[in-house]
Amino acid sequence: MNASPLPGWLLIGAAFAIFVWRSARLLKPMRAAQPADRFDQPGLRLKGVLRAVGLHERLLKARYSGVLHAMILASFIVLSTAILQAFGAALIPGFSLAPVGGDSWIALLQDVFALVVSAAVAMAMWQRFVIRPARFAGSNATDATIIYALIAAIVVSMLLQAAFDILARSSVSASWRPVSSLIASGLASLDVSIAGAAAGAHAMFWAHICAILAFLVYIPGSKHRHMFLAAPNIYFRSLKPKGQSPPAPPKLEGGELAAAKSLLSWKDLLDVYSCTECGRCQAACPAYAAGLPLSPKQLMMTMRDHALAAPTGPLVGGSVSEATLWACTTCRACMEVCPVHIEHVPKIVAMRRVLVDEGKIAPMLQDALSNLQRTGNSMGVAPKMRARWTRDLPFKIKDARKEPVDILWFVGDFAAYDQRVQLATRKVAMLLHKAGVDFGILYDGEQNSGNDVRRVGEEGLFEMLAQHNIEALAGAQFNRIMTTDPHSLNALRQEYPALGANYEVAHYAQILVELIESGRLAVKPNAGEIVTYHDPCYLGRYNGDFDAPRKLIGHAGYKLHEMGRCRENSFCCGAGGGRIWADDSQVKERPSEIRIREALALGDARHFVVACPKDKVMYAAAIQALGVEDRLDVLDLADLLLIEESDAIAAPAMSAP
């Protein structure tokens, strides 16, 4: 196509030099970042990349955008042959893909996928400018428009070059290029001469190269840099248990935490560079839905901009506000839906640690933390009151510190102290007793598990609570631990092993299912009343326990009508990450109320079933706030299991704070 390769070398060399120069801006902060150990288990990491990229595992959950993205990716792979062909011809005289099918099957694929990518771009433009999903709010629409225009320029120039080649009778692939041949027929009506067609092909050849190079030069400053960074970011994803928090960031000179100076790990920076601004995290975020000042997407964009700017102030409390960080419920929904596996929550927790270190804590949260430090529970109740709920039981629960038990029940704060939950707690005890389970509790030896304390960012208090519980558990003899509290389950199962304490921990739904299926616990099945079930974040997303509660609902004879957001996509109640101790007077609508509206929209569910003490508290309050007590009530899983009237449980004799 070009007699002298010099212009090609100069043009392409200059473009690549600019690309490298612009990319270097991204690399500079990464060189100063903290290390991250992400090089283990290469086989598992590669498998994750193949599933995420090759199968579009997460992208296809949003069907329309997933399909159009798959069309663009497939087209990019096929049309890379056209890029290779163009660059080869520009740099090496006589270069051709003809020996490997460049004039036959490759030519056909290029024509076909030119149509595919054109359709995909049209779909993308329709989505962005007509459908306009709410999740796009805050994204860079101009950036997307420029990319659409560059893709169109690449495809159109490629097709026009092939069409002019056909008109100039210099193409031997005309029979393999249906789209280009159709365009050539249209151009023929303009009476284009052979010489004119040859000149047109030459012009389109260079237009095609320039469009590709413009795309290359533009990418480092665009969110579409993810086409180069997504696969590495997915490869270097965390393979640690979902419920295990990363260790506290290192201190810098002067005692400041690393996150305060934006010196996050290189993986944190790779995360923010890889963000596609698709808004899936924003759409899943309960804090954003509630009107709180947190969008996981915009947080990543802010962190990216801070890293790339010459920082004039701190990241925490500067570029990222305190209100943004305290809004997070740590539900992990953002991480579950992110197609490039960005780790939002660990960054928020790391930055919260900075706020705690600087003493910038809201009054209500400070009160809860003070209570936890003083009494081992957020209510500030004396430890000796922890087992007061057992007084109305017709039997004595074993003290696991004094005699061996099969199952040690780690009760948790809300299950033990909150009057709204105590009845369900006693019901669980009655069911275990009825089944002949050898179980016990730690009485006043138990303290808060520290799960939410750690996610608040109070690392020292978490370690204090955890060590206390580990010592108490070390003084007991048991085979496994049961808890009704998913937050405690996560701490015991996922966090304590890092402190050298490993236990077999089960949620009470699992234990009750085992008892029913083994014939040890007989229940009266309901007549098929319809219920809906809410997956707790720390039971489901964090620990993968989805099936046992549903089995229990079935064993109890109820019919389950799932809400649209369930299992991995369940919507958070709004209590996690310390939000239950936060002021929510500024929310537009509480996440728990949004969730109750979802349940009401089903139309036929009379009961809203929960498997977490905090959920019991949050959703009972939401139903009352919405004034829908006559349409829906909140039941604990244990409430579904009908027992003999003689086994009735006494009402609470005292009101817990």
KOLGUVO-790891 format. One record per residue (C-alpha): residue in three letters; x, y, z. Coordinates in steps of 0.05 Angstrom, whole numbers, padded with zeros to 5 digits, always signed. Last residue first. Layout:
! residues N
alaXYZ/...
***
This chain:
! residues 657
pro-00637-00029+01537/ala-00665-00097+01553/ser-00735-00099+01580/met-00748-00152+01632/ala-00792-00213+01641/pro-00794-00230+01567/ala-00853-00272+01546/ala-00853-00345+01564/ile-00840-00396+01511/ala-00892-00448+01493/asp-00868-00520+01496/ser-00934-00545+01522/glu-00966-00516+01461/glu-00925-00564+01419/ile-00877-00535+01368/leu-00886-00497+01303/leu-00822-00479+01267/leu-00831-00414+01229/asp-00812-00371+01289/ala-00742-00402+01287/leu-00730-00370+01219/asp-00745-00302+01251/leu-00810-00271+01230/val-00824-00199+01209/asp-00895-00179+01194/leu-00930-00155+01131/arg-00998-00127+01110/asp-01030-00103+01175/glu-00964-00077+01202/val-00957-00032+01141/gly-00947+00035+01175/leu-00883+00051+01137/ala-00846+00067+01202/gln-00874+00005+01236/ile-00852-00040+01178/ala-00784-00006+01179/ala-00775-00016+01255/ala-00791-00090+01249/tyr-00743-00092+01190/met-00684-00063+01227/val-00692-00101+01293/lys-00704-00169+01261/asp-00649-00156+01211/lys-00601-00142+01268/pro-00619-00209+01299/cys-00603-00245+01234/ala-00641-00300+01197/val-00701-00261+01171/val-00769-00279+01143/phe-00818-00226+01118/his-00887-00256+01127/arg-00951-00244+01088/ala-00923-00253+01019/asp-00975-00247+00964/gly-00966-00179+00931/leu-00893-00185+00913/ala-00891-00109+00916/leu-00896-00113+00992/ala-00829-00149+00995/glu-00796-00095+00953/arg-00827-00041+00996/ile-00797-00077+01057/arg-00729-00072+01024/ile-00734+00003+01012/glu-00755+00010+01085/ser-00693-00028+01108/pro-00649+00015+01063/arg-00676+00077+01099/glu-00706+00130+01055/lys-00676+00199+01041/val-00626+00190+01097/gln-00608+00250+01140/ser-00637+00224+01206/asp-00596+00160+01200/asp-00549+00174+01259/ala-00501+00116+01265/trp-00497+00056+01312/ile-00533+00009+01264/arg-00487+00037+01211/gly-00428+00002+01244/gly-00408-00036+01182/gly-00475-00069+01177/ala-00544-00041+01195/gly-00570-00018+01127/cys-00617-00077+01113/cys-00574-00096+01053/phe-00605-00116+00987/ser-00593-00188+00965/asn-00555-00197+00900/glu-00515-00258+00922/arg-00581-00292+00946/cys-00639-00245+00932/arg-00657-00182+00895/gly-00720-00197+00856/met-00755-00220+00920/glu-00765-00294+00927/his-00833-00324+00941/leu-00823-00383+00988/lys-00880-00429+01004/tyr-00883-00450+01077/gly-00885-00521+01104/ala-00834-00514+01160/his-00788-00561+01121/gly-00791-00513+01062/ile-00772-00453+01104/leu-00715-00493+01135/lys-00690-00512+01066/arg-00690-00439+01047/pro-00650-00421+01109/ala-00600-00477+01094/asp-00589-00457+01021/phe-00556-00389+01021/asp-00495-00396+01065/gly-00440-00367+01020/asn-00401-00335+01077/tyr-00393-00261+01057/arg-00449-00255+01006/gly-00498-00298+01044/leu-00489-00300+01120/tyr-00455-00232+01126/cys-00503-00198+01078/pro-00566-00228+01109/asp-00610-00261+01056/his-00682-00237+01064/tyr-00737-00288+01055/thr-00808-00282+01029/val-00867-00319+01057/ile-00929-00353+01029/glu-00972-00398+01074/gly-00969-00471+01054/ala-01008-00505+01109/asn-00952-00500+01159/pro-00913-00563+01177/lys-00914-00585+01250/val-00842-00597+01271/ala-00805-00659+01293/leu-00732-00649+01314/arg-00686-00710+01319/gly-00709-00739+01253/ser-00641-00731+01219/glu-00671-00682+01169/ile-00701-00640+01224/leu-00638-00637+01266/glu-00593-00622+01207/val-00640-00567+01183/leu-00639-00537+01253/ile-00563-00537+01255/gln-00557-00505+01186/ala-00607-00451+01204/tyr-00568-00439+01269/his-00508-00415+01229/ala-00448-00460+01236/val-00376-00449+01260/glu-00321-00501+01260/tyr-00266-00463+01296/asn-00196-00438+01283/ala-00162-00388+01330/gly-00092-00365+01310/leu-00107-00291+01304/ala-00116-00296+01229/pro-00165-00353+01245/tyr-00207-00303+01284/glu-00230-00263+01223/gln-00265-00313+01178/arg-00304-00364+01219/leu-00310-00329+01286/ala-00317-00259+01257/asn-00364-00282+01201/leu-00408-00321+01249/ser-00411-00262+01297/his-00438-00219+01240/pro-00484-00275+01218/asp-00517-00276+01288/thr-00556-00339+01306/thr-00492-00373+01326/met-00467-00445+01331/ile-00397-00466+01350/arg-00369-00535+01342/asn-00342-00594+01382/phe-00341-00563+01451/gln-00297-00557+01514/ala-00290-00486+01542/gly-00230-00449+01569/ala-00203-00436+01499/leu-00270-00405+01481/ala-00261-00353+01536/glu-00190-00338+01513/ile-00213-00330+01441/asn-00270-00286+01464/his-00223-00239+01502/gln-00174-00239+01444/ala-00228-00220+01395/leu-00254-00163+01438/met-00184-00133+01448/glu-00166-00144+01375/phe-00228-00109+01352/leu-00215-00051+01400/gly-00146-00041+01370/glu-00171-00045+01298/glu-00224+00008+01306/gly-00238+00018+01232/val-00313+00014+01232/arg-00304-00052+01196/arg-00265-00079+01255/val-00319-00058+01303/asp-00370-00091+01258/asn-00339-00159+01268/gly-00317-00148+01340/ser-00348-00213+01366/asn-00383-00175+01422/gln-00367-00207+01489/glu-00379-00276+01518/gly-00355-00295+01587/asp-00419-00267+01617/tyr-00455-00331+01597/leu-00409-00374+01554/ile-00466-00415+01525/gly-00484-00489+01524/phe-00509-00545+01480/asp-00522-00619+01482/val-00579-00623+01432/gly-00639-00664+01454/ala-00683-00641+01398/lys-00731-00606+01446/his-00672-00571+01478/leu-00647-00545+01412/leu-00717-00522+01394/met-00727-00488+01461/ala-00661-00451+01456/val-00680-00427+01386/lys-00747-00402+01414/arg-00710-00366+01470/thr-00670-00327+01419/ala-00733-00313+01379/leu-00765-00283+01441/gln-00701-00243+01456/val-00701-00207+01389/arg-00746-00147+01401/gln-00723-00144+01473/asp-00651-00132+01451/tyr-00599-00160+01500/ala-00580-00231+01481/ala-00597-00235+01407/phe-00573-00164+01397/asp-00505-00177+01430/gly-00485-00245+01403/val-00506-00315+01423/phe-00444-00357+01412/trp-00477-00425+01423/leu-00426-00479+01439/ile-00449-00545+01410/asp-00427-00613+01437/val-00418-00590+01508/pro-00365-00600+01561/glu-00377-00570+01631/lys-00355-00507+01668/arg-00339-00457+01613/ala-00396-00484+01571/asp-00446-00461+01623/lys-00505-00507+01608/ile-00573-00479+01594/lys-00622-00490+01651/phe-00693-00511+01635/pro-00762-00481+01634/leu-00735-00418+01600/asp-00755-00351+01630/arg-00687-00338+01661/thr-00648-00350+01596/trp-00655-00278+01572/arg-00614-00254+01631/ala-00553-00286+01598/arg-00518-00221+01580/met-00539-00186+01645/lys-00474-00204+01681/pro-00437-00166+01627/ala-00467-00099+01650/val-00504-00064+01594/gly-00468-00011+01553/met-00512-00025+01492/ser-00452-00035+01446/asn-00428-00097+01484/gly-00361-00115+01517/thr-00374-00071+01578/arg-00323-00015+01576/gln-00292-00022+01508/leu-00358-00039+01476/asn-00392+00018+01511/ser-00339+00067+01487/leu-00347+00041+01416/ala-00422+00051+01420/asp-00415+00121+01447/gln-00364+00139+01393/leu-00412+00114+01340/met-00467+00159+01367/pro-00419+00219+01372/ala-00389+00212+01301/ile-00315+00193+01299/lys-00257+00236+01277/gly-00207+00213+01331/glu-00147+00217+01283/asp-00134+00142+01287/val-00209+00130+01279/leu-00209+00172+01216/val-00148+00136+01189/arg-00179+00069+01204/arg-00240+00092+01165/met-00193+00099+01105/ala-00172+00026+01109/val-00245+00005+01118/ile-00265+00044+01056/lys-00208+00013+01016/pro-00227-00057+01040/val-00299-00043+01018/his-00286-00022+00946/glu-00247-00082+00920/ile-00254-00077+00844/his-00269-00144+00812/val-00271-00121+00739/pro-00344-00136+00728/cys-00364-00105+00795/val-00428-00140+00819/glu-00403-00175+00882/met-00355-00119+00900/cys-00411-00067+00903/ala-00456-00115+00943/arg-00402-00121+00996/cys-00449-00103+01053/thr-00396-00057+01084/thr-00454-00012+01107/cys-00418+00049+01079/ala-00442+00119+01100/trp-00384+00130+01147/leu-00335+00137+01089/thr-00375+00187+01050/ala-00389+00229+01112/glu-00314+00233+01127/ser-00302+00264+01059/val-00256+00236+01005/ser-00213+00288+00971/gly-00196+00317+01039/gly-00220+00279+01100/val-00181+00219+01077/leu-00141+00234+01013/pro-00098+00287+01045/gly-00083+00353+01013/thr-00045+00385+00956/pro-00038+00320+00918/ala-00007+00329+00848/ala-00064+00298+00811/leu-00064+00226+00787/ala-00076+00194+00855/his-00130+00244+00873/asp-00165+00233+00807/arg-00165+00158+00817/met-00189+00164+00889/thr-00246+00209+00866/met-00265+00161+00809/met-00265+00102+00858/leu-00310+00141+00906/gln-00354+00160+00847/lys-00366+00087+00832/pro-00377+00067+00905/ser-00429+00123+00910/leu-00433+00150+00980/pro-00464+00214+01007/leu-00527+00181+01035/gly-00591+00184+00994/ala-00616+00116+01017/ala-00603+00085+00949/tyr-00531+00109+00953/ala-00523+00076+01022/pro-00557+00013+00997/cys-00506+00005+00940/ala-00527-00042+00884/ala-00539+00013+00832/gln-00474+00047+00850/cys-00435-00017+00843/arg-00465-00029+00774/gly-00446+00043+00756/cys-00409+00027+00691/glu-00354+00076+00710/thr-00304+00028+00677/cys-00259+00026+00739/ser-00191-00003+00720/tyr-00150+00057+00743/val-00185+00054+00811/asp-00169-00020+00820/leu-00097-00014+00795/leu-00089+00039+00848/asp-00114-00007+00903/lys-00069-00062+00875/trp-00008-00017+00879/ser-00024-00010+00953/leu-00050+00054+00983/leu-00004+00113+00993/ser-00060+00164+00987/lys-00029+00205+01044/ala-00083+00187+01095/ala-00084+00115+01069/ala-00014+00104+01096/leu-00032+00117+01168/glu+00002+00176+01200/gly+00053+00163+01255/gly+00103+00218+01240/glu+00138+00175+01188/leu+00087+00129+01158/lys+00047+00076+01193/pro+00028+00012+01158/pro-00043-00005+01137/ala-00083-00049+01183/pro-00089-00121+01160/pro-00139-00139+01106/ser-00208-00159+01130/gln-00229-00232+01126/gly-00301-00242+01107/lys-00289-00255+01033/pro-00237-00309+01048/lys-00171-00291+01015/leu-00164-00297+00940/ser-00159-00222+00930/arg-00160-00201+00857/phe-00093-00199+00819/tyr-00120-00235+00758/ile-00182-00191+00757/asn-00139-00128+00756/pro-00094-00158+00703/ala-00154-00174+00658/ala-00187-00106+00669/leu-00124-00065+00655/phe-00116-00064+00579/met-00189-00057+00559/his-00198-00021+00625/arg-00163+00039+00594/his-00234+00054+00572/lys-00239+00101+00631/ser-00199+00148+00587/gly-00132+00183+00597/pro-00090+00122+00577/ile-00139+00107+00519/tyr-00132+00171+00477/val-00065+00154+00445/leu-00088+00085+00425/phe-00154+00109+00397/ala-00118+00163+00358/leu-00071+00109+00333/ile-00128+00066+00308/ala-00162+00126+00275/cys-00095+00146+00243/ile-00085+00076+00215/his-00155+00073+00186/ala-00148+00143+00156/trp-00082+00120+00126/phe-00115+00061+00091/met-00176+00104+00075/ala-00132+00153+00036/his-00098+00096-00002/ala-00165+00063-00018/gly-00192+00130-00042/ala-00131+00140-00087/ala-00142+00070-00116/ala-00216+00086-00126/gly-00198+00151-00162/ala-00150+00114-00207/ile-00203+00062-00223/ser-00253+00117-00235/val-00311+00132-00189/asp-00376+00137-00228/leu-00417+00156-00167/ser-00460+00094-00177/ala-00397+00053-00164/leu-00396+00079-00093/gly-00460+00043-00078/ser-00435-00022-00108/ala-00370-00014-00068/ile-00412-00009-00004/leu-00445-00075-00021/ser-00378-00106-00037/ser-00351-00082+00030/val-00409-00115+00066/pro-00404-00180+00027/arg-00329-00187+00032/trp-00308-00258+00013/ser-00325-00251-00061/ala-00286-00186-00063/ser-00224-00218-00033/val-00178-00211-00094/ser-00177-00136-00086/ser-00140-00091-00135/arg-00200-00081-00181/ala-00199-00007-00162/leu-00273-00015-00143/ile-00256-00073-00098/asp-00199-00035-00066/phe-00247+00024-00056/ala-00294-00022-00018/ala-00238-00052+00025/gln-00214+00018+00043/leu-00285+00040+00057/leu-00296-00019+00104/met-00233-00005+00144/ser-00247+00070+00146/val-00318+00057+00172/val-00294+00009+00226/ile-00238+00052+00254/ala-00279+00116+00250/ala-00338+00082+00285/ile-00292+00059+00341/leu-00265+00129+00348/ala-00335+00160+00350/tyr-00359+00110+00403/ile-00296+00124+00444/ile-00309+00199+00440/thr-00381+00189+00463/ala-00359+00147+00523/asp-00310+00202+00546/thr-00365+00254+00539/ala-00412+00212+00582/asn-00363+00212+00641/ser-00402+00176+00696/gly-00439+00214+00751/ala-00506+00183+00737/phe-00496+00121+00694/arg-00528+00077+00747/ala-00595+00112+00733/pro-00598+00078+00666/arg-00602+00127+00606/ile-00649+00089+00560/val-00641+00141+00506/phe-00571+00171+00510/arg-00529+00117+00543/gln-00569+00056+00524/trp-00582+00078+00453/met-00508+00096+00446/ala-00488+00027+00471/met-00537-00007+00424/ala-00510+00033+00365/val-00439+00014+00386/ala-00459-00059+00389/ala-00492-00056+00321/ser-00429-00026+00291/val-00388-00079+00327/val-00428-00135+00295/leu-00429-00102+00227/ala-00353-00096+00226/phe-00355-00167+00254/val-00383-00193+00189/asp-00335-00155+00144/gln-00274-00175+00185/leu-00297-00247+00189/leu-00303-00251+00113/ala-00234-00221+00102/ile-00205-00271+00152/trp-00240-00328+00114/ser-00213-00307+00046/asp-00162-00253+00028/gly-00126-00254+00095/gly-00130-00329+00098/val-00061-00348+00127/pro-00019-00335+00064/ala-00061-00273+00049/leu-00042-00238+00114/ser+00003-00190+00075/phe+00067-00150+00082/gly+00096-00128+00016/pro+00133-00068+00045/ile+00138-00074+00121/leu+00117-00016+00165/ala+00052+00009+00134/ala+00031-00059+00108/gly+00044-00091+00176/phe+00006-00036+00211/ala-00055-00045+00166/gln-00056-00121+00169/leu-00044-00123+00244/ile-00102-00074+00253/ala-00146-00114+00207/thr-00129-00177+00246/ser-00146-00139+00309/leu-00215-00138+00278/val-00230-00208+00303/ile-00210-00196+00375/phe-00242-00127+00377/ser-00306-00156+00347/ala-00310-00209+00402/leu-00300-00154+00454/ile-00352-00108+00423/met-00404-00163+00417/ala-00391-00185+00489/his-00400-00113+00511/leu-00466-00110+00474/val-00489-00174+00507/gly-00470-00151+00577/ser-00503-00083+00568/tyr-00569-00115+00551/arg-00565-00174+00600/ala-00542-00141+00664/lys-00522-00207+00694/leu-00483-00216+00630/leu-00426-00172+00656/arg-00414-00216+00716/glu-00395-00280+00680/his-00372-00249+00615/leu-00351-00319+00595/gly-00282-00301+00568/val-00270-00240+00612/ala-00296-00261+00680/arg-00290-00336+00671/leu-00222-00333+00637/val-00196-00283+00687/gly-00219-00326+00745/lys-00184-00387+00716/leu-00121-00346+00711/arg-00123-00330+00785/leu-00136-00403+00803/gly-00076-00425+00762/pro-00031-00369+00789/gln-00043-00390+00861/asp+00000-00335+00894/phe+00023-00270+00864/arg-00022-00220+00899/asp+00018-00197+00959/ala+00008-00123+00957/pro+00063-00071+00966/gln+00049+00001+00986/ala+00048+00054+00931/ala+00105+00098+00907/arg+00115+00060+00842/met+00040+00058+00833/pro+00036+00134+00836/lys+00084+00139+00776/leu+00052+00084+00735/leu-00010+00122+00715/arg+00028+00182+00689/ala+00073+00134+00652/ser+00013+00115+00610/arg+00011+00184+00578/trp+00085+00179+00559/val+00077+00108+00534/phe+00018+00127+00490/ile+00055+00189+00465/ala+00114+00144+00445/phe+00066+00095+00413/ala+00036+00151+00371/ala+00105+00177+00350/gly+00128+00108+00330/ile+00064+00096+00290/leu+00073+00161+00251/leu+00148+00156+00241/trp+00148+00083+00223/gly+00090+00091+00175/pro+00121+00152+00142/leu+00187+00113+00133/pro+00156+00050+00103/ser+00166+00075+00032/ala+00124+00046-00026/asn+00059+00047+00014/met+00000+00000+00000/
***
